[in-house]
Amino acid sequence: MTTDFPIRTKRLLLRDVRPDDFDAIHEYAIDEAVVRFMDWGPNTIDQTREALDRWLTAQAEAVRLALNLAVVVADEDRLIGSIRLAYQGCQNADLGYSLHSGYWRQGYGAEAAGAMLELGFERFGLHRIWATCDVRNAGSYGVMEKIGMRREGTFLQDVQVKGRWRDTHLYAVLAQEWAARRPPS
């Protein structure tokens, strides 16, 4: 997957990460509220450095099967999180995101995730985009519902996260569902 960056939305820039993003990434990666329902974190300095190094290495590849992008509030030039669209084969991709808790409930998650759906369907010609979250993470599945994804099911005790079995919601949207919601151009 390749595209021109940054992707601009009303308030955000979605761009490749840079080495100097470390401090902003680590700030949300150690936030207990952010990582509460994630299968990672809170990060050590080394874990954040390893994650950033993986993203920098992956974005240098000629063909990228995953886009891990920084979510930046354009007016503030402030990195507030990250978002991922990862190709899974058969014209399917999965979506994931993490935002600094100080920027929750302001529409940034839906704005960034909606831009990634648009990119996936309109630029890459994907058929289906899906995402998962812990069933207790109402903020995350609220974002998915706001951008038009529907809950396809719930996996019971499907993965161990931080020493306990987790139930996971699966959400998805098809290209034709996305196209039906788009205003005519």
C-alpha positions as CSV (number, residue, x, y, z in Angstrom):
1,M,0.0,0.0,0.0
2,T,1.4,3.3,-1.0
3,T,0.0,6.8,-1.1
4,D,0.9,10.4,-0.9
5,F,1.4,11.8,2.6
6,P,0.2,13.5,4.7
7,I,-3.4,12.6,4.5
8,R,-5.3,15.8,5.4
9,T,-8.7,15.8,7.2
10,K,-10.6,18.8,8.6
11,R,-8.4,19.0,11.7
12,L,-5.8,16.3,11.3
13,L,-2.7,15.2,9.4
14,L,-2.1,11.5,9.1
15,R,1.6,11.1,8.2
16,D,4.5,8.8,8.4
17,V,6.2,8.7,11.8
18,R,9.6,10.3,12.3
19,P,12.4,9.6,14.7
20,D,11.7,12.8,16.6
21,D,8.1,11.6,17.3
22,F,9.5,9.4,20.1
23,D,8.5,11.6,23.1
24,A,4.9,12.1,21.9
25,I,4.4,8.4,21.1
26,H,5.9,7.4,24.5
27,E,3.6,9.9,26.2
28,Y,0.4,8.0,25.1
29,A,2.1,4.6,25.2
30,I,2.6,4.9,29.0
31,D,-0.9,6.3,29.7
32,E,-2.8,3.7,31.8
33,A,-6.1,4.9,30.3
34,V,-4.9,4.5,26.8
35,V,-3.5,1.0,27.2
36,R,-6.1,-0.4,29.6
37,F,-7.8,-2.5,27.0
38,M,-4.8,-3.0,24.6
39,D,-2.7,-6.1,24.3
40,W,0.3,-3.9,24.8
41,G,1.5,-1.3,27.3
42,P,2.1,0.5,29.4
43,N,5.4,0.7,27.5
44,T,8.9,0.9,28.8
45,I,11.2,3.3,27.0
46,D,12.8,0.4,25.2
47,Q,9.4,-1.0,24.0
48,T,8.4,2.4,22.6
49,R,11.8,2.7,20.9
50,E,11.3,-0.8,19.4
51,A,7.8,0.0,18.1
52,L,9.0,3.3,16.5
53,D,12.0,1.5,15.0
54,R,9.7,-1.2,13.5
55,W,7.4,1.5,12.0
56,L,10.4,3.4,10.6
57,T,11.8,0.2,9.0
58,A,8.4,-0.8,7.6
59,Q,7.7,2.6,6.0
60,A,11.0,2.4,4.2
61,E,9.9,-0.8,2.3
62,A,9.0,-0.4,-1.4
63,V,5.7,-2.3,-0.8
64,R,4.0,-1.6,2.5
65,L,1.4,-4.1,3.7
66,A,0.7,-2.0,6.7
67,L,0.4,1.8,7.1
68,N,1.3,2.9,10.6
69,L,0.7,6.6,10.6
70,A,1.0,9.4,13.2
71,V,-2.2,11.2,14.0
72,V,-1.3,14.9,14.3
73,V,-3.6,17.8,15.3
74,A,-2.8,20.1,12.4
75,D,-3.4,23.5,14.2
76,E,-1.2,22.4,17.1
77,D,1.3,20.4,15.1
78,R,0.9,17.9,18.0
79,L,1.1,14.1,17.6
80,I,-1.8,12.6,19.6
81,G,-1.7,9.0,18.5
82,S,-1.3,6.5,15.8
83,I,-3.5,4.7,13.3
84,R,-2.9,1.5,11.3
85,L,-4.4,0.0,8.2
86,A,-2.9,-3.4,7.5
87,Y,-3.6,-5.5,4.4
88,Q,-4.6,-9.1,5.3
89,G,-5.0,-10.5,1.8
90,C,-8.2,-11.1,-0.3
91,Q,-8.8,-7.3,-0.5
92,N,-9.3,-7.2,3.3
93,A,-7.5,-5.0,5.8
94,D,-7.7,-4.4,9.5
95,L,-7.9,-1.1,11.2
96,G,-6.4,-0.1,14.6
97,Y,-5.8,3.1,16.5
98,S,-4.6,4.6,19.8
99,L,-5.1,8.2,20.9
100,H,-3.7,10.2,23.8
101,S,-6.5,10.2,26.5
102,G,-6.3,14.0,26.6
103,Y,-7.8,14.0,23.1
104,W,-10.7,11.5,23.6
105,R,-14.3,12.5,23.1
106,Q,-13.5,15.2,20.6
107,G,-14.1,13.3,17.4
108,Y,-10.5,12.8,16.5
109,G,-10.7,9.0,16.5
110,A,-13.6,8.9,14.1
111,E,-12.0,11.6,11.9
112,A,-8.8,9.6,11.6
113,A,-10.5,6.2,11.2
114,G,-12.9,7.6,8.6
115,A,-10.0,8.9,6.6
116,M,-8.4,5.4,6.7
117,L,-11.6,3.8,5.5
118,E,-11.8,6.3,2.6
119,L,-8.1,5.6,1.8
120,G,-8.7,1.8,1.9
121,F,-11.8,1.7,-0.2
122,E,-11.2,4.6,-2.6
123,R,-7.4,4.5,-3.1
124,F,-6.6,0.8,-2.5
125,G,-9.8,-0.8,-3.8
126,L,-10.3,-2.9,-0.7
127,H,-13.5,-5.0,-0.4
128,R,-13.7,-5.2,3.5
129,I,-12.1,-3.4,6.4
130,W,-12.5,-4.8,9.9
131,A,-11.4,-3.9,13.4
132,T,-11.6,-5.5,16.9
133,C,-11.6,-4.3,20.4
134,D,-12.1,-5.5,24.0
135,V,-15.8,-5.7,24.7
136,R,-15.3,-3.3,27.6
137,N,-13.8,-0.6,25.4
138,A,-16.9,1.4,24.6
139,G,-14.9,4.3,23.3
140,S,-13.3,2.2,20.6
141,Y,-16.4,0.5,19.4
142,G,-18.2,3.9,19.6
143,V,-15.7,5.1,17.0
144,M,-16.3,2.1,14.8
145,E,-20.0,2.6,14.9
146,K,-19.7,6.3,14.2
147,I,-17.8,5.6,11.0
148,G,-20.3,3.1,9.8
149,M,-18.8,-0.2,10.8
150,R,-21.2,-2.8,12.1
151,R,-20.7,-5.4,14.8
152,E,-20.3,-8.8,13.1
153,G,-19.9,-10.8,16.3
154,T,-18.2,-11.3,19.6
155,F,-15.5,-13.8,20.3
156,L,-15.6,-15.2,23.8
157,Q,-12.4,-15.5,25.7
158,D,-10.5,-15.6,22.4
159,V,-7.2,-14.1,23.5
160,Q,-5.2,-13.7,26.8
161,V,-4.3,-10.1,27.5
162,K,-2.4,-9.1,30.5
163,G,-3.1,-12.4,32.3
164,R,-6.8,-12.7,31.7
165,W,-9.0,-14.0,28.9
166,R,-10.6,-11.3,26.9
167,D,-13.8,-11.2,25.0
168,T,-13.5,-9.3,21.7
169,H,-16.0,-7.5,19.4
170,L,-15.4,-7.8,15.7
171,Y,-16.6,-4.8,13.5
172,A,-16.4,-4.5,9.7
173,V,-17.7,-2.5,6.8
174,L,-17.8,-3.6,3.1
175,A,-16.9,-1.4,0.2
176,Q,-20.5,-1.2,-1.1
177,E,-21.7,-0.2,2.4
178,W,-19.1,2.6,2.5
179,A,-20.0,3.7,-1.1
180,A,-23.7,3.8,-0.2
181,R,-23.0,6.3,2.7
182,R,-20.9,8.6,0.7
183,P,-22.5,11.8,-0.6
184,P,-22.6,12.0,-4.4
185,S,-19.7,14.0,-5.9
